[in-house]
Amino acid sequence: MSSPAQPSAPAVATLTPTHGEHAFVLQKVQPALLGLMDGSVSTLAPIFATAGLTGKPIDAFFVGLAASIGAGISMGLAEALSDDGKVSGRGTPVARGVITGLATILGGMLHTFPFLLPDLRAALTLAYVVVIVELLAIAVIRWRYMRSPLGQTIFQVIVGGAVVFGVGVWLGRLGAGG
């Protein structure tokens, strides 16, 4: 007597990316995310310290501009020189370096632009909002492409950004005598 055929299990969607998606994440998304994260976070302390120290938005703007461009050049070179991409599959060093460098500059400049406003309070308020949006965008990109749990990645990015931001505000106040 033969046994009745067992129904087949329903197909389960896999989260494994295709080769093309994997290459895109390694060669484009990861370098861009690295740059956005570094630019967004590393420039916070100098910009907000300068704003607190001098009370002049234009001073904070130029410090943010210098920090963003300097960080972009540094990060672009570091990424380009980290490996040739042949073993890791991370793509060409020049492409990764350019992507990382430009994303670093962008990440730093987004919250620098508000300091073109002549009123310090308005510039700071707008910059705070921009920083929050930047950090949430980074978290969403990590969730979407790196498959990090959304709540966890939001927490990590916000806490990291808040620590650096707090150091900048604290040093600005300390330097200004407050």
Secondary structure, 3 states (H helix, E strand, C coil): CCCCCCCCCCCCCCCCCCHHHHHHHHHHHHHHHHHHHHHHHHCHHHHHHHHHHHCCHHHHHHHHHHHHHHHHHHHHHHHHHHCCCCCCCCCCHHHHHHHHHHHHHHHHHHCCHHHHCCCHHHHHHHHHHHHHHHHHHHHHHHHHHHCCCHHHHHHHHHHHHHHHHHHHHHHHHHHCCC
